Amino acid sequence: MNRRRQKKLTERLVFAALTGDTAAVATILRTGVDPRLPNAEGTLPLYAASVHGEAGAVRLLLRAGAEPDAESGHGCDPNLREDHGTGYSPLRWARNGPHPETEAALLAAGAP
């Protein structure tokens, strides 16, 4: 996949994950886009889904190879906080949401 297509699909994947559009997430993942790559703003699809409690999208992304402990500009590491360490981790967002299904998916994927 060329770089331009990867960037475009990554943007679409982050948006679909953020909004919980699991059909779009699944369709985009079938194109071969790498779910471990961030969009232009540094947001990983898994982080976007986690923050918004989109458990279905979280599960699809984890199955596709998204890493719950990968560091990104916004911190997809379940222990790493956003905003240079002053904000919440994806796991904390899920707990405070409250988004119990998302929390369970992150814990099952290795978030402490």
C-alpha positions as CSV (number, residue, x, y, z in Angstrom):
1,M,0.0,0.0,0.0
2,N,1.4,3.4,-0.9
3,R,2.0,6.0,1.8
4,R,-0.7,8.4,0.6
5,R,-3.3,5.7,0.7
6,Q,-2.1,4.5,4.1
7,K,-2.4,8.0,5.5
8,K,-5.9,8.5,4.1
9,L,-7.1,5.1,5.4
10,T,-5.6,5.8,8.8
11,E,-7.5,9.0,9.0
12,R,-10.7,7.2,8.2
13,L,-9.9,4.4,10.6
14,V,-9.3,6.8,13.5
15,F,-12.6,8.6,12.8
16,A,-14.5,5.3,12.5
17,A,-13.0,4.1,15.7
18,L,-13.8,7.4,17.5
19,T,-17.4,7.2,16.4
20,G,-17.8,3.5,17.0
21,D,-18.6,2.7,13.4
22,T,-17.6,-0.9,13.6
23,A,-18.8,-1.7,10.1
24,A,-16.4,1.0,8.8
25,V,-13.6,-0.1,11.1
26,A,-13.9,-3.7,9.8
27,T,-14.1,-2.5,6.1
28,I,-11.1,-0.3,6.5
29,L,-9.1,-3.0,8.3
30,R,-9.8,-5.4,5.4
31,T,-7.9,-3.0,3.1
32,G,-4.7,-4.0,4.9
33,V,-4.2,-0.7,6.7
34,D,-1.9,-1.0,9.7
35,P,-4.0,-0.3,12.9
36,R,-0.7,0.5,14.8
37,L,-0.1,3.7,12.9
38,P,-1.3,7.1,14.1
39,N,-3.1,9.7,12.0
40,A,-1.5,13.1,11.2
41,E,-2.3,14.4,14.7
42,G,-0.6,11.4,16.4
43,T,-3.8,9.7,17.5
44,L,-3.9,5.9,17.2
45,P,-7.2,4.3,16.3
46,L,-7.2,2.2,19.5
47,Y,-6.7,5.3,21.6
48,A,-9.6,7.1,19.9
49,A,-11.9,4.1,20.4
50,S,-10.8,3.7,24.0
51,V,-11.4,7.3,25.0
52,H,-14.9,7.3,23.6
53,G,-15.8,3.9,25.1
54,E,-16.3,2.2,21.7
55,A,-15.7,-1.4,22.9
56,G,-16.7,-3.0,19.5
57,A,-14.1,-0.9,17.7
58,V,-11.5,-1.7,20.5
59,R,-12.1,-5.4,20.0
60,L,-11.8,-5.2,16.2
61,L,-8.6,-3.1,16.4
62,L,-7.0,-5.5,19.0
63,R,-7.8,-8.5,16.8
64,A,-6.2,-6.7,13.8
65,G,-3.0,-6.2,15.7
66,A,-3.3,-2.9,17.5
67,E,-1.0,-2.9,20.4
68,P,-2.4,-1.8,23.8
69,D,1.0,-0.8,25.0
70,A,2.3,1.1,21.9
71,E,3.4,4.7,22.6
72,S,2.0,7.4,20.4
73,G,1.7,11.2,20.4
74,H,-1.4,10.8,22.5
75,G,-0.3,7.8,24.5
76,C,-1.9,4.5,23.5
77,D,0.1,2.7,26.2
78,P,-2.5,1.8,28.9
79,N,-0.2,3.2,31.5
80,L,1.0,6.2,29.6
81,R,-0.9,9.4,30.2
82,E,-1.8,11.9,27.5
83,D,-0.8,15.5,27.6
84,H,2.9,14.8,28.5
85,G,1.9,12.7,31.5
86,T,-0.7,15.0,33.0
87,G,-3.8,13.5,31.5
88,Y,-5.6,10.1,31.5
89,S,-4.5,6.9,30.0
90,P,-6.9,5.0,27.6
91,L,-7.6,2.6,30.5
92,R,-8.4,5.5,32.8
93,W,-10.7,7.1,30.2
94,A,-12.5,3.8,29.9
95,R,-12.9,3.5,33.7
96,N,-14.0,7.1,34.2
97,G,-16.4,7.0,31.2
98,P,-17.7,4.7,32.5
99,H,-17.1,2.3,29.6
100,P,-16.9,-1.2,31.3
101,E,-16.8,-3.1,28.0
102,T,-13.9,-1.0,26.7
103,E,-12.2,-1.4,30.1
104,A,-12.6,-5.1,29.9
105,A,-11.3,-5.3,26.3
106,L,-8.2,-3.3,27.3
107,L,-7.6,-5.4,30.4
108,A,-7.9,-8.6,28.3
109,A,-5.3,-7.2,25.9
110,G,-2.8,-6.6,28.7
111,A,-3.5,-3.2,30.3
112,P,-2.6,-3.4,33.9
